[in-house]
Amino acid sequence: MRDVLDDLFAQWSAGRPAGLATVVETWKSAPRPPGASMLVSESGEALGSVSGGCVEGAVYDLARDAATDPDAVPVLERYGVSDDDAFAVGLTCGGTIHVYIERVSPETFPRLDGVVADIRAGVPVAVATCVDPPDAAAFGRRMVIRADSAEGTFGSARLDEAAVDDARGLLASGTTGTLRYGRDGERLDGDLTLAVQVHAPRPRMIVFGAIDFAAALARAGSFLGFHVTVCDARPVFATRRRFPDADEVVVDWPHRYLAAEAAAGRIDGRTVLAVLTHDAKFDIPLLEVALRLPVAYVGAMGSRRTHADRLNRLRATSLTEADLARLHSPIGLDLGARTPEETAISITAEIIATRWSGSTTPLARTRGPIHR
C-alpha cells in the first residue's frame, strides 16, 4: 500500500472509492514482494504494480470493478504457472502470487487517515486484513495495530489477541507477511490467513568517514531504501554539499554519536553501520561501541594489514571473539571493485547477502529456488 499511499489517501479524502490490489503471498520467482500494490481509480487510472507486468491486465479489471461497483466485495485471486490461464494473464516467469483486491473508501476503511498520519510521522503501524478463506466470518475485516494500541476486530476476542501479539512481532522487525490461525485464533492447523502490512520507518545506514567512498555509498544506500546518515568529526569534510544523497550529515566523533543514538533508541536490528575512516583513532572506539549493538551489519574499510592491526587493538578491549566475528572487514564482496561507485556496490551487495543469508555464489552456478 505504501507505494500508492499518497494517491490512495487523496481519493479517500475526496470521498472517491478506489480499487486496491495487494500482493499478500508469493512463491518461487514471483516478481513483486508481499505488500506491492496497484491502485485503480473510478475513472480507470492505474498506479503501482503487483507483478512488474505479468498479471497487471487481469488484476486491473478486478480492481476497476471494485472501484466502480458500490456492492463490490473483496476477492483473493491466485495466479501461477500451474493455473490453466497462466499464459493468458502473462505469468510466464515461473512464480505464483496471491493478490487481494478490495474497494477502499471512507466507508470500507474508516481508519485510513490515522494510518496515513502514523506513516507520515514515522510512527510504526501495521494493518492486518483477513484475506482467506472467503467464507470465513472475518473475511475482509481488518485491524490497525500499533506498539501500544489496536483498533478493529476480526470477530473473535482470541483471534484478535493472537493477531495483535504476532503482528507486533512483525512490527518490531519491520517485516510484512502473513499469519495463519484457526477460526478462533488457534495457531496450529489454521486455514484463516491474515495479511499484515507493516509500515515502519526506513532502516538506517550510518556511514562513518566523510570520504569519496562514503558519497557513493550514501547514493547506493538511499537507492536501496535506507535512511542514510554520514558522520565525521571533521567539519571541513562533513558538509551537505559533499553528501547531497544523505538524509543527514553529522559532525561529531563517531563513537560518541553512535553511543548517543543507541541510548536514544534510534538504533535497531535493521541498522547497518559502515566504517570507512580506516583511521585507528576513529575506528577502535567506534567499533568498541558498534560490535556490542544488536545491529544487522557492521563493516570496516581497510587493507588486510589494517584489518589485522585493527583486530589486535580490539582484542585489547573487552570485546569477545564472538563480538569480533560479527565484523565484516575488509568490507564488501570480492567484485574486483576499483572506483568509489563500484566499491559501494561491493559493500551493499554484502549487506544484502548478510540480510537474506545469500551464498554470494553466481546464480548460474547454483541450483534450486532463486528466492528463499
C-alpha positions as CSV (number, residue, x, y, z in Angstrom):
1,M,0.0,0.0,0.0
2,R,2.8,2.4,0.8
3,D,3.9,2.7,-2.9
4,V,0.4,4.2,-3.8
5,L,-0.4,5.7,-0.4
6,D,-0.5,9.4,-1.4
7,D,-2.8,8.8,-4.3
8,L,-5.0,6.4,-2.3
9,F,-5.4,8.9,0.5
10,A,-6.2,11.7,-2.0
11,Q,-9.0,9.6,-3.4
12,W,-10.2,8.6,0.2
13,S,-10.1,12.2,1.4
14,A,-12.2,13.3,-1.6
15,G,-14.8,10.6,-0.8
16,R,-14.0,8.8,-4.0
17,P,-13.7,5.0,-3.8
18,A,-10.8,3.2,-5.4
19,G,-9.9,-0.4,-6.2
20,L,-6.7,-1.6,-4.3
21,A,-4.9,-4.8,-5.3
22,T,-2.2,-6.0,-2.9
23,V,0.2,-8.9,-3.2
24,V,-0.3,-10.9,0.0
25,E,1.8,-14.0,-0.7
26,T,4.4,-15.2,-3.2
27,W,6.1,-18.5,-4.1
28,K,9.2,-19.2,-6.2
29,S,10.3,-16.5,-8.6
30,A,7.3,-14.1,-8.2
31,P,8.3,-10.7,-9.5
32,R,7.0,-8.4,-6.7
33,P,7.1,-8.9,-2.9
34,P,4.2,-9.0,-0.4
35,G,2.8,-5.6,0.1
36,A,3.3,-4.4,-3.5
37,S,0.1,-2.7,-4.6
38,M,-1.9,-1.4,-7.6
39,L,-4.4,1.4,-7.2
40,V,-7.2,1.9,-9.8
41,S,-9.5,5.0,-9.6
42,E,-13.1,5.2,-10.6
43,S,-12.0,6.9,-13.8
44,G,-9.7,4.0,-14.6
45,E,-6.4,5.5,-13.9
46,A,-3.9,2.9,-12.6
47,L,-0.9,3.4,-10.4
48,G,1.6,0.9,-8.9
49,S,2.2,-2.7,-9.9
50,V,1.6,-6.1,-8.4
51,S,3.7,-8.1,-10.8
52,G,6.1,-6.0,-12.8
53,G,3.8,-6.6,-15.9
54,C,3.0,-10.3,-15.6
55,V,-0.7,-10.2,-14.4
56,E,-1.4,-6.5,-14.5
57,G,-4.2,-6.7,-17.0
58,A,-6.2,-9.3,-15.1
59,V,-5.7,-7.5,-11.8
60,Y,-6.6,-4.2,-13.3
61,D,-10.0,-5.4,-14.4
62,L,-10.9,-6.7,-11.0
63,A,-9.6,-3.5,-9.2
64,R,-11.6,-1.4,-11.7
65,D,-14.7,-3.4,-10.9
66,A,-14.0,-2.8,-7.1
67,A,-13.7,0.9,-7.7
68,T,-16.9,1.3,-9.7
69,D,-19.3,-1.2,-8.1
70,P,-20.7,0.1,-4.8
71,D,-21.6,-3.5,-3.9
72,A,-18.2,-5.0,-4.7
73,V,-16.9,-7.5,-2.2
74,P,-13.2,-8.3,-1.7
75,V,-11.7,-11.2,-3.7
76,L,-8.5,-13.2,-3.4
77,E,-7.0,-14.2,-6.7
78,R,-4.3,-16.8,-7.3
79,Y,-2.0,-16.6,-10.3
80,G,0.7,-19.1,-11.2
81,V,2.1,-21.4,-13.9
82,S,0.1,-24.2,-12.6
83,D,-3.1,-22.4,-13.5
84,D,-4.8,-23.2,-16.8
85,D,-4.9,-19.5,-17.6
86,A,-1.3,-18.7,-16.6
87,F,-0.2,-17.7,-20.1
88,A,-3.4,-15.8,-20.6
89,V,-2.5,-13.5,-17.8
90,G,1.2,-13.5,-18.6
91,L,2.7,-15.1,-15.6
92,T,5.5,-16.9,-17.5
93,C,8.3,-16.1,-15.1
94,G,7.6,-19.3,-13.0
95,G,6.2,-17.8,-9.9
96,T,2.9,-17.8,-8.0
97,I,1.2,-14.9,-6.4
98,H,-1.9,-14.3,-4.3
99,V,-3.5,-10.9,-4.9
100,Y,-6.2,-9.4,-2.6
101,I,-8.5,-6.9,-4.4
102,E,-10.8,-4.6,-2.4
103,R,-12.8,-1.5,-2.6
104,V,-11.3,1.3,-0.4
105,S,-13.4,4.2,0.7
106,P,-14.2,6.1,3.9
107,E,-16.9,3.5,4.5
108,T,-14.8,0.4,4.0
109,F,-11.6,1.7,5.6
110,P,-12.6,4.5,8.1
111,R,-9.2,4.3,9.9
112,L,-7.1,5.1,6.9
113,D,-6.5,8.7,7.9
114,G,-4.9,7.5,11.2
115,V,-2.7,5.0,9.4
116,V,-1.5,7.7,6.9
117,A,-0.8,10.1,9.8
118,D,1.3,7.5,11.5
119,I,3.3,6.6,8.4
120,R,4.0,10.3,7.6
121,A,5.1,10.9,11.2
122,G,7.4,7.8,11.2
123,V,5.3,6.0,13.8
124,P,5.4,2.2,13.3
125,V,1.9,0.9,12.4
126,A,0.6,-2.4,11.0
127,V,-2.6,-3.1,9.1
128,A,-3.8,-6.7,9.4
129,T,-6.5,-7.9,7.0
130,C,-8.3,-11.2,6.8
131,V,-7.8,-12.3,3.2
132,D,-8.6,-16.0,3.3
133,P,-10.8,-18.0,3.3
134,P,-13.7,-16.0,1.6
135,D,-16.3,-18.0,3.6
136,A,-14.9,-17.0,7.0
137,A,-16.9,-14.6,9.1
138,A,-13.7,-12.5,9.4
139,F,-13.0,-12.2,5.7
140,G,-12.3,-8.6,4.6
141,R,-12.1,-7.4,8.2
142,R,-9.0,-5.5,9.3
143,M,-7.2,-4.3,12.4
144,V,-4.9,-1.4,12.8
145,I,-2.1,-2.4,15.2
146,R,0.5,-0.2,16.9
147,A,3.0,-0.9,19.6
148,D,0.7,0.2,22.4
149,S,-2.8,0.1,20.8
150,A,-5.1,-1.8,18.4
151,E,-8.3,-0.9,16.6
152,G,-10.8,-3.1,14.9
153,T,-11.8,-6.7,15.3
154,F,-11.9,-10.0,13.4
155,G,-15.0,-11.0,15.4
156,S,-13.2,-13.3,17.9
157,A,-11.5,-12.0,21.0
158,R,-9.0,-14.8,21.0
159,L,-8.2,-14.3,17.3
160,D,-7.8,-10.6,17.9
161,E,-5.4,-11.3,20.8
162,A,-3.3,-13.7,18.8
163,A,-3.2,-11.4,15.8
164,V,-2.2,-8.4,17.9
165,D,0.7,-10.3,19.6
166,D,2.0,-11.7,16.3
167,A,1.6,-8.5,14.3
168,R,3.6,-6.6,16.9
169,G,6.4,-9.1,16.4
170,L,6.3,-8.3,12.7
171,L,6.1,-4.6,13.5
172,A,9.2,-4.8,15.7
173,S,11.2,-6.4,12.8
174,G,9.7,-4.2,10.1
175,T,8.5,-7.3,8.2
176,T,5.4,-7.5,6.1
177,G,4.0,-11.1,6.0
178,T,1.1,-13.4,6.6
179,L,-0.2,-15.1,9.7
180,R,-2.4,-18.2,9.9
181,Y,-4.8,-19.3,12.6
182,G,-7.9,-21.4,13.3
183,R,-11.2,-19.6,13.2
184,D,-10.9,-18.7,16.9
185,G,-7.2,-17.8,17.0
186,E,-5.7,-21.3,17.2
187,R,-2.1,-21.2,16.0
188,L,-1.9,-24.9,14.8
189,D,-3.5,-26.2,11.6
190,G,-5.3,-23.0,10.8
191,D,-6.9,-22.1,7.5
192,L,-7.6,-18.5,8.2
193,T,-5.0,-16.1,6.7
194,L,-4.2,-12.6,7.8
195,A,-2.1,-10.4,5.6
196,V,-0.1,-8.0,7.7
197,Q,1.3,-4.9,6.1
198,V,3.9,-3.3,8.3
199,H,4.7,0.4,7.9
200,A,7.9,1.3,9.9
201,P,10.5,4.0,9.4
202,R,13.2,3.2,6.9
203,P,16.1,1.2,8.2
204,R,19.1,3.2,8.9
205,M,22.5,3.2,7.2
206,I,25.1,5.1,9.1
207,V,28.3,5.8,7.2
208,F,31.3,6.9,9.2
209,G,34.0,8.8,7.4
210,A,33.3,11.7,5.1
211,I,35.3,10.4,2.1
212,D,34.5,9.9,-1.6
213,F,33.6,6.3,-1.0
214,A,31.1,7.5,1.6
215,A,29.4,9.7,-1.0
216,A,29.0,6.8,-3.4
217,L,27.7,4.5,-0.6
218,A,25.2,7.2,0.5
219,R,23.8,7.2,-3.0
220,A,23.6,3.4,-3.1
221,G,22.1,3.2,0.4
222,S,19.4,5.8,-0.5
223,F,18.5,3.8,-3.6
224,L,18.1,0.7,-1.5
225,G,15.6,2.5,0.8
226,F,17.9,3.3,3.8
227,H,17.7,6.4,5.8
228,V,21.4,7.4,5.3
229,T,23.5,9.3,7.8
230,V,27.1,10.4,7.2
231,C,29.1,11.1,10.3
232,D,32.6,12.5,10.7
233,A,34.4,14.5,13.3
234,R,35.9,16.9,10.7
235,P,33.6,19.8,9.8
236,V,35.6,20.7,6.7
237,F,34.7,17.3,5.2
238,A,31.3,16.5,6.7
239,T,29.2,19.0,4.7
240,R,25.8,18.8,3.0
241,R,27.3,19.9,-0.3
242,R,29.6,16.9,-0.4
243,F,26.9,14.4,0.5
244,P,23.7,15.5,-1.2
245,D,22.2,12.0,-1.3
246,A,22.5,11.5,2.5
247,D,19.4,12.3,4.6
248,E,21.6,13.9,7.2
249,V,25.2,14.8,7.7
250,V,26.5,14.9,11.3
251,V,29.7,16.5,12.6
252,D,30.6,14.5,15.8
253,W,33.1,11.9,17.0
254,P,31.8,8.7,15.5
255,H,31.8,6.6,18.7
256,R,30.1,9.4,20.7
257,Y,27.4,9.9,18.1
258,L,26.7,6.1,17.8
259,A,26.5,5.7,21.6
260,A,24.1,8.6,21.8
261,E,21.9,7.3,19.0
262,A,21.8,3.9,20.7
263,A,20.9,5.4,24.1
264,A,18.1,7.3,22.4
265,G,16.6,4.2,20.9
266,R,17.4,5.1,17.3
267,I,19.4,2.0,16.6
268,D,17.7,-1.3,15.9
269,G,18.2,-4.8,14.4
270,R,17.8,-3.4,10.9
271,T,20.6,-0.8,11.2
272,V,23.6,-1.0,9.0
273,L,27.0,0.5,10.1
274,A,29.8,1.2,7.6
275,V,33.1,2.4,9.0
276,L,35.1,3.9,6.2
277,T,37.6,6.1,8.1
278,H,40.3,3.4,8.3
279,D,42.0,5.5,11.0
280,A,42.6,3.8,14.3
281,K,41.8,6.9,16.4
282,F,38.3,6.9,15.0
283,D,37.8,3.2,14.2
284,I,38.7,1.5,17.5
285,P,36.5,3.4,19.9
286,L,33.7,3.3,17.3
287,L,33.9,-0.4,16.8
288,E,34.0,-1.0,20.5
289,V,30.5,0.6,20.6
290,A,29.3,-0.9,17.3
291,L,30.1,-4.5,17.9
292,R,28.1,-4.5,21.2
293,L,24.9,-3.3,19.5
294,P,22.3,-5.7,18.0
295,V,22.5,-4.3,14.5
296,A,22.2,-6.0,11.2
297,Y,25.7,-5.3,9.8
298,V,29.0,-3.8,10.9
299,G,31.6,-3.4,8.2
300,A,35.0,-1.6,8.2
301,M,37.2,-0.5,5.3
302,G,40.9,-1.1,5.2
303,S,43.6,-3.3,3.8
304,R,44.3,-6.8,5.2
305,R,47.2,-5.3,7.2
306,T,44.9,-2.6,8.6
307,H,42.4,-5.3,9.4
308,A,45.0,-7.4,11.3
309,D,46.1,-4.4,13.3
310,R,42.5,-3.4,14.0
311,L,41.7,-6.9,15.4
312,N,44.8,-6.8,17.6
313,R,43.7,-3.4,19.0
314,L,40.2,-4.6,19.5
315,R,41.3,-7.7,21.3
316,A,43.0,-5.4,23.9
317,T,39.5,-4.1,24.7
318,S,36.8,-6.1,26.5
319,L,35.3,-7.3,23.2
320,T,34.9,-11.1,22.9
321,E,35.8,-13.3,19.9
322,A,32.1,-13.7,19.3
323,D,31.8,-9.9,19.1
324,L,34.8,-9.7,16.7
325,A,33.3,-12.4,14.5
326,R,30.4,-10.0,13.6
327,L,32.8,-7.6,11.9
328,H,32.9,-7.6,8.1
329,S,36.4,-6.5,7.4
330,P,37.8,-5.8,4.9
331,I,34.4,-4.5,4.0
332,G,32.4,-5.7,0.9
333,L,32.4,-8.6,-1.5
334,D,35.2,-9.5,-3.9
335,L,33.9,-8.0,-7.1
336,G,37.2,-6.5,-8.2
337,A,35.9,-3.1,-7.4
338,R,38.1,-0.1,-8.1
339,T,36.1,3.1,-8.2
340,P,34.0,4.5,-5.3
341,E,30.8,3.6,-7.1
342,E,32.0,0.0,-7.7
343,T,33.1,-0.2,-4.1
344,A,29.7,1.0,-2.9
345,I,28.1,-1.9,-5.0
346,S,30.5,-4.3,-3.3
347,I,29.5,-3.1,0.2
348,T,25.8,-3.0,-0.5
349,A,26.0,-6.5,-2.1
350,E,27.5,-7.8,1.1
351,I,24.8,-6.1,3.2
352,I,22.1,-7.7,1.1
353,A,23.7,-11.1,1.3
354,T,24.0,-10.8,5.0
355,R,20.4,-9.7,5.4
356,W,19.0,-12.6,3.4
357,S,21.7,-15.2,4.1
358,G,22.7,-15.2,0.5
359,S,25.5,-17.5,-0.6
360,T,27.1,-14.8,-2.9
361,T,27.6,-17.5,-5.5
362,P,26.7,-16.6,-9.1
363,L,23.1,-17.8,-9.7
364,A,24.3,-19.6,-12.8
365,R,26.3,-21.9,-10.6
366,T,23.5,-22.6,-8.1
367,R,20.5,-25.0,-8.1
368,G,17.1,-24.8,-6.5
369,P,14.9,-21.8,-5.8
370,I,16.3,-18.3,-6.5
371,H,14.2,-16.7,-3.8
372,R,14.4,-18.4,-0.4
